């Protein structure tokens, strides 16, 4: 039966993916946004378009096994990912330039994973345009960067301070709420957008800790 797995999926993905259902037995016509439903159970995933300013979504049908692990893997695979992959010194410099251009605090994740973990995908969506999150993987190209930041164990998450301030390191067991609260302390209070245009402010206005600094926000949302 699908229903028990669906409930477990909602629990497993809480905070990262919204899981809902439409009861066709009520006789109420489903919203047009759900698209065509030819039979039940029908499973769909709605993925935000990366460059959409109006949060438009792409709809896809799920035709895989109705097992929790398969549905979870499908949902995680299609989660939006705004984590910036950093490769080498040139990629690191480009990443920092982007943060400077948009006036965003910077968080760096050092990881051995070949792909971004679902929890970090979720964080990148929650803090999109409020904090720039970069991932430096343990490859040979990133050896100098790993040494530069003194990283000896991975995963390792830090928020860069301003100027000569020491980075603030996340040193707790990673859970969804702990990561969210940590990044919330350093992210901008409002997403960079039209409201901030021509209204410079210091990164330090975003909250306590090492996420502040003297970089000024320019209000541009290009490529964010």
N, C-alpha and C positions, 0 to 999 in steps of 0.2 A: 504493500500500500504506500502511496505517495505521501499522505498527510503526516505521518510520524516523522519521516525524513525531512519534510518541508519545515516542520517546527524546529527540528534539530539544526537544520541549515540556518534558520533565522537566528538561533542562539549562537552558533559558531561564528557567524559573520556579523554579529551585532557591532555597530559602529563603523564597520568597513563597507558593508553592502546592505542596502535596504531590501528586505525580503517581504513580499506581500502576496495575497491571493485574491481572486475575484470568484465569488460563488455564483456560478451560472444557474443554479437551481432557484434563485430568487425571482427569475423571470425579468430582471432589470437588464436592459441592453448595456453591454460594456462600453466604456468610453472609446471614442474613435482613436485615441492615442494608443490603445492596446493593439490596434490592427485587427486583421481577420482571425477569428477563432473558429476552426472547422470541427474541432472535437475536443473532448476532455479525457485525461488532463492534457493541457497545452502549457508549455513552459517557455517563457520569453525572457530575454535579458535586454535591458535598455542601457546603452553605454553613451555617456556624454561625448560629444564631438570635441576633439582637443582644441580646435581653434574657434569654437562657437562662442560668441559674446552673449548669446541669449540662452545658453545652456540647452541647446537642442541636442537630441539624442538619436542614436541609431538603434533600431530594433533588430534582434536576432532570435530565431527559434532555437530551442535546445532539443536535440534529438538523441541525446546520449542515454546511458543507463539511468534508471530512476533510483540510484543508490547515493547515499550521502556523500561518500568520498568523490564520486564522479561529478555530482552537482557542485560541490565545493570547489573542486579543481577548475571547473568551467567558469564559475563566478570569479575566482581569483585571477584566472588568466585574462579575463576581460575587464578587470578593474582599471580605471584610468591611472596612468603613471606620469607624474610630473617631476619625478626625481631626475636631476641632471647627471648623466654619466660623465665622469671626469677621467680623461686619459692623458697622463703625462703633464709636464710643466705648462705646455701650451694650452691644454684643455683647462688646467687650473686657472691660468691667467684669464682666459676667456670667460670662465665662470664668474670670477671675481669682478671682472669688468661689467658683466651683465647685472650683478647685484648692485654695483655702484651706479650704473645707469638708471636703474629703477628704484634705488634707495631702499633696498631690501636687506634685512638681517640675513646672516649666512649660517647654515648648519651643514656639517660635513659628516657623512657616515663612511667609515672604513669597514670594508666587508670582504669576506672570502667567497661569497656567493656569486654564481655566474649570472643570476637574474635578481632583480629587486624583489625583496620579500613583500608579501601582501600587506603586512602591517605598515611598512614604509610607504607603499603606494597610497594607502588610506591617509597617512599623515600628509603626503604631498598634495592630496586633494583638499583636505581640511584647511591647510595653511597656504593654499595657492594664492599668489599675489600678496601674501603677508610675510612670507619667509621663503628664501631660496634654499632648497635642499639638494645637496650634491652627494654623489656616491663615488668613492674612490676604492676600487677593487684591488686586491693584493696581487697585481700583475707586475711583471718586470718593469714595465713602463712607468709604474707608480712608485717604484722603490724609493726614489728621492723624496717624493711627497710624504710617504709614510715615515721616513726618517726625519723630515723637516718638522712634522707635527709630533714626533716622539711617540708614535703608536707602536705598542709592543704586542697587543692582543686585539683580536677582532671577533665579533663586531665591536666597533668603538664609535660613539656618537658624541660630537661636540658642537657647540655654538661659538663662532668666532667673536672675540671682543673687538672693540675699536682701537685703532692705533696700536699701542704696545700692551694693551690689556691681555691677560691670559685667557685662553679659551675656557668656556664653561663646559665641563664634561658630564655626560649622563652616566651615573655610576650605580644605577639600581637595576634590579632584574626587570627586563623589558616586558611591560604589559601595555595594552592599548591605552588605558587611562593614564598610566605613569608617563608614557611617551607624549601623549597629548598635553598633559599638564606642564611638562618640561618645555616643550616647544611653545606653548601658549605664553609662558613667562618671557619669551624673547621675540615673539612675532609682533608685527605691527598690529595695532588695535583695529585698524580698518584696512581692507584690501586696497592696493594701489589702483586708482581708477580716476574717473572724471572728477570726483569730489576733491581729490588731492591736487588736481592740475593747478599750476601756478601758486601752490601753497606749500612751500618748502618746510620741512620739519626734520629734526634730528632723529636718527635711529633710536637714540636713547629714550625717546618719548613712548616707545612701544611697551616698555615694561621694565622690570628689575633685572639685575644680572648683567652678563657680559654681552647681551645682544644689542646694547646701545652703542652710540658713537657719533662721530661727526659727519657721516655721509648724509647728504641731503637728497630728499626724495624728489624726483622730477615729474612724477605723475604719469609716465608713459606706461602703457600696457602691452606694447608691441612684443610679440613672441613670448608672452608669459602664459 
